[in-house]
């Protein structure tokens, strides 16, 4: 019973992404082309929040590395193991 259940789950996952050639996903025309952003499309406060998010996310690996190194050095210097 378990084998049949897992087989059905695997088949569902395998075939759930199948599309036919009649699907709209394959209809390409010029109306679907992306449009450039306008200068005033987003308010300034939203741009500031996005910049802050990028800086924060970019600083996480460096912050984790430096703090890990500091704790390791402190443990080694203080003699704790």
C-alpha atoms as one frame of an Amber mdcrd trajectory, in Angstrom:
protein
   0.000   0.000   0.000   2.851   2.398   0.838   4.585   1.659  -2.460   1.448
   2.467  -4.427   0.971   5.688  -2.470   4.548   6.845  -3.107   4.300   5.813
  -6.750   1.179   7.957  -7.162   2.849  10.884  -5.413   5.916  10.583  -7.654
   3.776  10.392 -10.775   1.783  13.412  -9.646   4.960  15.414  -9.112   6.486
  14.198 -12.372   3.499  14.905 -14.587   2.106  17.994 -12.864   4.399  20.310
 -14.829   3.551  18.922 -18.260   1.988  21.335 -20.711   0.598  20.791 -24.148
   1.588  22.740 -27.224  -1.895  24.258 -27.268  -1.167  26.071 -24.012  -1.040
  29.874 -23.871   2.468  29.565 -22.435   3.763  29.025 -25.976   1.913  31.927
 -27.590   4.496  34.666 -28.073   3.547  38.010 -29.512   4.786  41.589 -29.197
   2.185  42.575 -26.597   3.929  40.381 -23.992   7.247  42.276 -24.182   8.359
  43.863 -20.898   8.015  47.616 -20.543  10.703  49.852 -19.040   9.981  51.446
 -15.671   9.041  55.089 -15.723  11.051  57.576 -13.660   8.244  58.292 -11.198
   6.660  54.833 -11.105   7.774  54.121  -7.526   7.698  56.641  -4.662  11.010
  57.722  -3.129  10.325  56.117   0.263   9.833  52.742  -1.421  13.188  53.085
  -3.212  14.825  53.918   0.124  13.338  50.812   1.755  14.590  48.665  -1.139
  18.117  50.097  -0.850  18.075  49.422   2.902  16.948  45.838   2.298  19.765
  45.259  -0.195  22.421  46.677   2.147  21.088  44.629   5.081  20.962  41.378
   3.110  24.437  42.009   1.710  25.920  42.654   5.136  24.643  39.432   6.730
  27.443  37.108   5.465  30.170  39.562   6.483  28.569  40.161   9.890  28.249
  36.438  10.578  31.841  35.796   9.536  33.278  38.597  11.697  31.185  37.722
  14.758  32.071  34.019  14.456  35.747  34.892  14.168  35.536  37.224  17.185
  33.876  34.558  19.377  36.405  31.935  18.274  39.330  34.237  19.025  37.867
  35.114  22.414  37.451  31.425  23.289  41.023  30.663  22.225  42.524  33.608
  24.089  40.558  33.005  27.290  41.486  29.320  27.346  37.949  27.941  27.099
  37.446  24.857  24.998
